[in-house]
Amino acid sequence: MDARAWTRRSVAALVAALALGVGVAAAQGAPDAAAPSQTMLIFDGSGSMWGKLEGDKQTKLVEARDAVRAALAKASPSTMNVGLMSFGHRRQADCSDVQVIAPPDAAVLPAFADRITTPLERLNPKGKGPLTAALKEAAKALAKAPGARSIVLVHDDPDNCQQDACAALAEIQQSAPGVVVHVVGLGLKPEDAARYQCLTKPTGGRHVDVQTGAQLAAQLADVLVLAMQGGRAADEPRTPAAAPREVQAAPTPLAALDVAKSGPPALRVRAALIGGVAIAGHRVRWTIWPAGGSDAAPAATVDGSDVRIPLASQVYRIRAAAGLLQGEVTATLAAEGETPVEVVLDGGEIRLRSPLPADAALRLAGSPGATGPLSQPPALWPHGQVALLVPPGPMTLHYEQGELRTKRPIEVLAGKTLVVDVAEPGGRVLLDLLSRAGPPVAAVAAEQPVVYAIAEDDPDAPLGRREIGRSAARTAEFVVQPGTYIVSATRGAMTVRERISVAAGDTVRRSLPLIAARVVIGARLSARASEPSGTPAEGQSEVFQVIRLDVPADERVVLAGPAAIVDVPPGRYRITARRNPAAIDAQQEIEVKAGDFKAVTLDYHAGGLRMAAVLPPEAIGHQMAWHLLDAGGHLVWSSYEAAPAAMLAAGRYTLRLSMRGARREQAIEIRDGEITSIEMRQP
C-alpha cells in the first residue's frame, strides 16, 4: 500500500475514534476496558478425550463438560460474553477439523449457558488434535471484539498435527492484541504440561495441570471464571519444568577397566553407545576375523557386552552388533595379557514404559530419506523386549493393536535413553450373539456363519459409515481408539446393528440379538389370464429389494429370481419388485416381528400390447424397429420383430415404428388387466 494512502487512512480512523470518545488504543484494536469481556473456550474434541483421569470413573469429556457447566453457572451475562470452539470432533485423521461452534456474541438470558453446554452435550470426540490451528482461529474470532479478550484452552494432549503452538503465539497476539491465553491440561505428561507455559506466561494467563478427577471440577471452573472476568495471573507461580526424559549414564573410561597385564594373549572387548558409555542389559553379538580374512570364516563369535576372548597375537577386525546398531574397529592383539578394545556403536536406547501387549506390534520408521536399519520398510520391534538400541535421529513409532493405529514422532540422542509410552490406551470391543439368537424359523440360515463388523462414522462414505474391522470368530474382538462406533452381526442377508461408546482402557461387550423373521416374496401379473401370446413365460426372473424403513440409511437387500426368501430383523420394510425388460414395478410395505413367517405376493399392475404393421407388398421383408417411450420420453421397450407382443406397466406411452429411414408415432394407453392391439401403417 502507498505510504501516503496508509497515513491518510490512519489519521481518518484516529479522528473518527476520537469523535466517538474513545482512545487511540481502541483505534489500534486494543481492548476497551468498559466493554464486556470476551472469552473463547477451546474444548478438546480429539479421540483421546474418551480416556480417564487417575481415580476417576467418568471420561475426561464428561468431567470437563460438567466443570464448564459449573463455571457458567457462576457467570454474570451482563459483563461477559463466552464463545465455544472445538477441534477433532467431526472427522478422523483431519488436521483441518477446527470449528467455531458458538462465537462470543452478546449474552442473552436465559440461553446464556445453553449456547455452550448444549453443543458440548452433543460433542463426539473422534479425530486428531490440531490445537495450534484452533488457537489461531480463536484469535481471529476475537480480533474485532471489544473488552478484555481471553482464550481458555482445555486439552489432554499436545498438538499431533506437527504444528508448534509456541511459535504461533506471535501470530495469535497480532490477530488479537492483548489477548490472555489460559491453559488447562488434563492428565498431561510433565514435559507436555511444561511446554504450554510458553502461551500463558507471556500473555499473563494461568496454567493448570490437572492429574486427577478430584482436581478437575474446581480448577477448570476457577480458570474459566478468571478468564470471563478479564483477569490475569501474570504473577502466578509456575510449575517447574519436568526433567528431560532422556537419561545418560555416567561414562567409564576404557583405561579404568581391570585388565590382566600378563598371561596368554586375549581380547577384552566392550561395546559402548558413545565413547565411555558402556552398553548394559542388551545382547551384544561379537564377530572377530583375522585382518584380511573372509567374513565366512570368523576367528570367534561370542555374546556379551564386556567379554574376554582368548586369541593368538595378531591384527583383528572386530564387529559388535546390538539391536539396530552395528560398529566395527581394527585392533592389534598384544603378545601378552588382555588387550582392551571398545567398539562405539553411536546410538541411543528406546525404553518402553510398559511391555507391548501380546496382540500389538510396534514399528520404527526413520525420517524421509533415512538409510540403514530405519529405512523403509519400518523396523519391527522385537516382541518380549522393553528396550531397543537404535541409531540417533528423528523417527516415528507406529503402534498397531487390532483396529487401533497410532503414530508418535520422537527423536533419539546418541548415548541417551528415551522412555516412551507407545500409544494412548485403546478400548476393547467383544461381540457375540445373544444366547437365544438365530433365526427360529430359518434352519438353513442358522447354519450360516455369523460375521461381526465394527464401523465408524464417516460423512464421506456410503451410508455415512466406514467399516474398520471384521471377524467371523465365535466371539469377535476389536481394539479401537476411544470414540463411538457402530457394531453389527450379519448372517446371510440379515444384519443387526447397535451404536456403542468406547472409553480408554474399557472393555465393552455386546451380545447382539440376531433374531429373524422370514419373508417369502413373489410377484405376479394382476391379469395373468389376459397375457398376450409372445410375452415372457410365467416364472421369469424378478428383481426384489427389501428396504428397512425404521432404521435410516440402512443397507437394502437385493435378490433375483422367480421368488425370494430372506431373513430380516424385526421392523418395518418396503419390498419392491421389478420385471424387465419393460420395467414393470410393484411394491408393498410390511411390518414383521421376531419369529414371524410371512409370505408377500406383489401384484404388477400391467396390461398386454400386441403390435402389427400394415405394409404394402413391396415393403414386406424390410427391417423394422418398434420403440416404446414413457410419458417422459424415455425408452422402456424395443423390438425388431414384425408383430411383437409385450407386457407393460399400466400408463400412457408413445409407440414408434421406424422403417427405411422414416418413422410413424402413435399415443397409446395400457390399462391394467387389458390387452391392447395396435396396427400401424408403414411410415
N, C-alpha and C positions, 0 to 999 in steps of 0.2 A: 504494500500500500504506500502511496506517496506520503512523505513525512508531513507536508503541509496539510494534506487532507486529514491525516490522523490527528494533527493538532487541532484543526477546526472542530472535528467531531468530539474530541476530548473536552475542549472548552465548552462546547454546546451541552454536553452531558453534565458537566460540572455546574453550569449556570442553571440548568433545569433542576438539578438536585437541590441546589441552594434555594431555588424558588419554592420548593416543596418543604423547606425547613429541615432538610437532612444534611448530614455532614459529608465531607469529602470521602470518608471511608465507605459510605453507602454507595457513592458513585463508582467506587472501585470494586464493589462486590463484597465488602466485609459485612459481617452480620450486624443487624440492627438490634441493639440491646433491648429496645422497648417491644419488639415483636415476640410472638410466641416462639418457644424453642422448637427446633425441627430435628427429629431423630429418625434415622433409618436403621431398622433392625434387620441384620443379615442372619438368617436362620439356616444352618447347615441342612441340606436335603440330600446329602450323599448317602450311599447304601450303608456306610459304617454306623449311621445313627440308629440302626436296629440293634447295636450292641448294648451292653450294660456297664454301668459303673460298679466299682467294688462295693459289695454288700447291698446291692440294690436289686430288687425283683423286677422292676419296670425297666423298659428300654430307655436309652438316652433321649430318644424322640419324645416319649411320653413325659418324662421328668422335666425336660427343658420346656416343653409346651405348657405344663402346669405352672412352672415358675414364671413364664411370660404372663399367663393369665393372672397370677397373684400380683405381679408388678403393675399391670394395667389397672387393677382394682384400686391401687393407691394413687393413680394419676389424677391430675386436675386438667380436664379437657380445655378449660378456658385459657390456659397458659402454655400448652404444649401440643404439638402435632407429631404423630407417630406413623411411620410407613413400614412396609414389610417387603423383604426380598428373600429369595432362596436360590440355591444352585444344586444341580444334580438330582432334582426331584421329578423330572419329566422323562428323561431319556438316559439310557445306559451308555457308558463309554463316549460321552459327548462333552467336550471341554467348552462348548459354547452354550451349554444349558444353564443360563442365568436369566432370571425373570424378576422384574419389579411387580410384585403381586398387588400391593396397595401403596400408592405414593403418599407422602406425608401431607395430605390435604388438611384443610381446616377441620377441626373436630366437630362432630355433630352428635349431640346426645339424642337417644340413649345408645346409639350404634357406635360409640367411640371405640370400645374394646372389641366389638364384634368384627370390625373391619380387619382386625389382626387375628383374633382367636378362631374365627370361622374358617379362613383358609388354612390355618395351622392344623385344624382337625382333619382336613382333607389331604394333608401332605403325605406323600408316599415315597420315602427315600429309596433311591434305586441306582444312582449313577456315580460319576466321578466327582471330584471336589475342586472345581475351578474358583476357589475363594478369592484369588487375586483379581480375576475378571469381575467378580461380584463387588469387590471394594471399589474398583474403578467406576462401575455403573452406579453404585450408591453415591459416590461423589458427584457424578453428573446429575443425578436426580435431585441433589441438594444444592446445585450450583446457583440457582436463582432464588433460593428460599431465603426469606428474611429471618432475623433472630439467630440465636446460638444454634450451631449445627453440630450434630453428633452422629457417629456411626457406631453401632454395637454389633460386633461380630461374635456369633456363638458357633463354635465349630469343635470337631472332635479329632481332627487330623490335619496335617499340613496339606498345602496345595499339591495335588498329584497330577497337575497338568503342565508341569515344567515351567511354571511362572514364579517369579521372585516377588513376594509381597513387599519386602523391604525396599527393593529397587523401585517399586511402583509408588512409593509414598510421595515422591516429588510430584508426580502426575496427579495424585489424589488431592494434594494441597493446592495445586494450581487450579483444579476444577472447582474446589470448594474451599476458598481461603478461610483460615481459622477453624477448620473442622477438627473436632476432637474424636480420636478413634479409641474405643474401649474394646477389649478382647476378653471373652470368657472361653477358656479352653476346657473341654470335657475329657478327662482321662488321658491327657497328652503325656507322651514320654518327656522326661525332664529337659532334654535338649530341644525338643519341639516347643515346649512351653516357653523356654527362654528366648527362642528365636523370634517370637512375635512381639516381644517388648520393643522391637525396632519401630513398631507402629504406635505404641501407647506412649512411650517416654518422650519422643519429640513433639507430640501433639498435646501432652498433658492428660492423656487418658488413663484409665485404670486397667490393670491386667490382673485377671483372676485365673488361677489354675485349680480347677475342681477335680478331685480324685475319687470322691465317694458320693453316693446318692444323698447322704445326710447333709452334705455341704451345698448341694446344687440349688435347692429352692431359695435359701436365704441369700446366697452370694449373687446369683443371677438377678434376683429381684432388686438387690441393692444397686447393682451396676445399671440396670435399666432405669431405676428411679433417679439416680445421679445424672444419667445422660438426658433424661426427659426434662430435668430441672436446669439443664445447661451447665452442669457442674464440671469441674476438672479435678484431677487427682495428681497434679504435677509433682507434689512433694511426697507422694505415697512411697513407702519403702518397696524396693523391687526384689523380686525373687532372684536369689543369686543364680548365675548361670550354672547349669549342670556340668560336671566334669566330662571331658570328651570320652566317648565310648571306646576310642582306640586306646589300647593298653600296650606299653612297650616294656619288655623285660630288660633288666639291668645287664649290660654287656659283660662278658667274661673273656678277657684276653686269652688268646691261644697259648701264650707263654706261661699262663698260670696253671695249665694242665700238669698234673703229676705224671710225668712220663719217665720210663726207665731209661737211664743213661747207658746201661751196659746190658749185655746178654745178646741172644740171637737177634738178627735184624727183623723189624716188624713195622708195619704202618699203623699209626694211631690216627684214625680219620674221624672228623667231626663235621656235621652239617650245620649250617647257620642260615637264618633268614637274611640278616645283614652281617657285616663284619663284627664278630664278637658276640652276637646274639644267637646262642645255640638253639637248635630245634629240640623240643621236648614233647613227648606224648604223641608223636607221629611215627608211622612206619617209614623208615628210610631204606631204600634198596641201593646197595653199593655194588658197582661192577668195575673191575680193575683189569686192565690189559697191559702187557709189556708195550712200551712205546714202539710204534710202528707195527704192532700186531693186528691181526684181523679181529673185527668185532665178534666173529663167530666163535672165537676161542679165548674167552677171558681167563685170566690167571686166578681170579677169585670172584665169587658172588656171595654177598652176605647182607643180612638185615640188621639195622640198629642205628641209633643216632650218634653214638660215640663208641666205636669198636676198635679192637686191636686185631690186625691181620698179619700173621707171620708170612714173610715173603723173602725171596732172595734179593740181595742188594743190586738194584739197577734202576733204570728210569721207567716210570709207570704213568699210564693215562688213567685218571681216577674220575668216575662219574657217580653222582648222587642224584636220586630221583625220589621225590616225596609229594604226594598229592598231585597237583598240576604243575609242579616245579621240577626243574632239572638243571644241574650245573656240572661243569667238568673242568679239571685242572690237570697239569702235568707236574710230577714231583720225582725227585731222585731219592731213593731209599738209602740211608746211611748203612755202612758196613757193620755197625754195632748199635744195639739199643733200638728204642722206638723213635721213629721219625713222625712228628705231629704234622698233620695236614688238615686244613679247614677248607671245605667247599661251600662257597656262598651261593645260595640259591636265588637271592634277590627277590623276595616275595613277602607276602603278609598272610595272616590267618583270618578266615571267617569262622566264627563260632556261633552255632545256633543256640538261642536261649532255651529251647526245648527240642527234644528229638522229633524227627519227622514221623507223622503217623504212618502206619503200615500201608495205607492206600493212597499216600501222597507221593508226589515227585517234585523235585526241585532241580531247575536247570540254571546254569550261569552263562550269560551271553555277554561278550565284550562289546565295547563301543564300536560304531561303524568303522570298518576298515581294519579291525583288530586282526592280528595274526597269532599263530601259535595255538596253545590249548584252549583259548577263548574265542577262536574264530568260529564261524558257522559250520555245522550246527552247534547249538549250545552244549556245553559240557554237563553231563548228568551227575548230580550229587550222589555219592555212594550211600546206599541205604545202610542204616545202622551206625553211621558216623555223625557226631555233633560238631566236628571241626574239620576244616579242609585248608590246605596250603594252596594259595593261588598267586598268580602274577599281580603286581600292583597296577592300579589304574581304575578308571570308571568302568562299571559293569552293571548289568541288570539281573536281578533274581526273579525267575519265573516260577511261580508256585502253582501246582495243579493237584486238585483233590476232588474226585468225582466231577461235578459240573462247575466247580469253583476254579476260577482262573484269576490270579493276581500277579502283578509285577511291581518290583520295587527297585529304584536306582540306588546304587551305593558306590562308594569309592574306597578302595583298599590301599593303604600306605605300606611301603616296604618296612618290615621289621615290627609291625604292629598287629594287634588282634582286634578285629571288629566284631562285636557281639550284635546279632540281629534277630529280630522277630521276622520270620519269613512271610507271614501272611496274617491278615485280620482273621479272627476266628469266624468260621462259617457256621452254618446250621445244617443239621441232617434231617432229611425227609424220608420217612418209611411208609410205603404204601402196600396195602394188601386188600383182599376182598372181605366184605362183611361175611361173617360165618355162615349166614344163610343165603349168601349171594349166589347168583347163577340163574339163568332163565328157567323158571319152573315148568314152562310148557315147551321148552325147546331143547330136547335131548341132544340133537345134533350140535346146536350152538354151544351147549355146555361142555362139549368135548374139545372145543377150540381153545387155544391158549389165550390167556389174558395178557395184554400189552399195556404197561403203565407208561405214562409220559408226564413230564413237567415242562411248563412253558412260562414265559414272562411276557408282560405287556410290551407291545411294540406297535406304535401307531402306523408305522410304515409297512407292516407285514399283513398278509391276508388275514382277515377276521380280527385284526388288532392284537395278535399274539404270535410269539416266535418260540418254537419248541427248542429246548436246550438239552434235554436228556430223555432217554427211552430205555425200558428194560422189560424183559419177559420173565424175570425171576419170580418165584412164588411170593417173595417179599422184596419189593423193589427198594433200593436205597440210593438216594441222591444227596450230594453235598453241594450246597449253594451259598452264595453271599446272602447276608441279611436282606430281606425285602418281602414283597408279596408275589405269589406265584399261582398259576392255575395247574392243578394236578388232575389227571384223568386216568380212567381204566377203560380199555376197549376190548370187546370180544366180538368177533365177526363184524357186523355192521352196527353194533351197539356201543355207545360211549356214554359214560357219566363223568361229570366234571365238578370240581369244587375249588374255591379260592381259599388260599391259606396265607398266613403271615409267618415268617421265619425270623427269629432273632439270633444274634451271635451266640454260639455255644449251645443253642437249643436243639432238642430232638423232637420233631413234630411227626406224630404217627396218625395216619388216616386209614380207616377201613371203609372202602368205597362200596356203596350198595348197588352192585351191578345186577339189579333185579328187573327182568324184562317183561314186556308184553309182546305177544306175537301177532303180527298183522300179515294176512294173506291178501294180496292185491291182484285184481284182474280188471280187464276193460272189455267193453263190448259196444257194438253199434246199437243205437236205440231202436233201429228198424232193420234188423238183420234180414228179415224175410224179403225186404224190398231191395236188397243189394243187387245192382245190375250185374249181369254176367260180364266177365272180363276184368273184374276188380280183384285185388289180392284176396287170397283164401282166408277162411276162418283160422284163428290161431297164429296169425302172423306176429312178429316181434313188436312189442311196445317198449317205450322208454318211460320208466316210472321215476318220480322224485318224491322223497319223503323229507319235508321241511319242518323243523321244530319251530313252533310259534311262541312258546313261553320262555325260551332261552334265546335272547337276542344274539345275533351273529354266530349262531351255532352252525356246524357243517351240515350240509344236506347230503342225504344218501341217494345215489343214482343207481338204478338197477335196470336191466334189459331182459326181455323175454316175453313169451305169451302171458306169463303170470310171474309173481314175485312173492317171496317170503322174507320178512325182515323182523328182527327182534329189536325193540326200541325201549328206552327208559320210559316210565310213566310220564305223561304230559299231553300237550295239545300239538297236533300236527296238521299240515296241509299236504295232501297227497295229490300229485298231478300225473297225468299220463299223456303221452303224445304218440301218434301214429304217423309215420312217414309213408310215402313221400308227400302226401297232401297236407301235412302238419295239422292233423285233427287233434284238438286238445280237450281234456276233461279234467276236473279237479273236484276235491271234496275235503272238508275239514272234519277231523275226528278227535276224540279225547280217549286215552287209554289209561288203565290202572295196572299196577303190578300184578302179573299173573293172568291178565286178560288174553283171550284168544279171539281176535276179531277178523272177520272177512269183509273186505271192501271191494265192491264192484263199481267201477267208474263207467258212466254212460257217455259215449260220444254223441253229441247232437250233430248229426250229419245226414246227408242225402246223397243220392246217386246222380251221376251225369253220364248220358250217352251222347256221343258226338258222331256226326256223319257229314261228309262233304258231297254236295251235288255238283258233279263235274260233267263237262261235255266229253264226247268220246275221245277227242284228240288230247285231253288232259289226263285221261286215265293212265296210271302208272308213273306219273310225275311225283317227285318228292314233295311232301307237305309237312308242315310243322304246326302243332297246336300248342298254344300258350295260355295259361290262365293266370290272371292278375287279381290281387285282392283290392279292396276299396282304396288302399293307399298306393296302388300302382306297383306293388311288389309281386314278383313272380313266385307262385306257390306250386305250380304243376306244369309239366310239359310232356308232349308225346309226339312221335313221328309216325304213328300208325295211321291207317286210312280211316278207321272207325273205332277210336279208343273209348274206354269207359273208366270212370274214376269215382271214388267216394270222397266227399269234401265236407268240411265243416259248414254248417248252415250259415248263410250270409250272402252278400252281394259281390259279384265278380264281373270281370271283363274277359270274354273269351276272344282269342285272336287266332285267326287262321292265316298262315303265310305260305305262299306258293309262287315259284318263278319270279321272285323279287317283288311281288305285290302282297298286300295283306288286307283282310277284312276283319272288323271287330263287331262284337255284339254284347250288350249288357245282359246278364242273366242273374237269377236269384235261385239259390239252393235252399230248399225247405227241409226241415228235419223230418226224416222218415219217408220222403218222397223221391221219386226218380224223375229227373228232367231230361227230356230228349231234345237235342238241338240239331237242326240241319242248316248248314251254311253253304252258300254258293261259292263257286270259285272266285277268288279275288280278281 
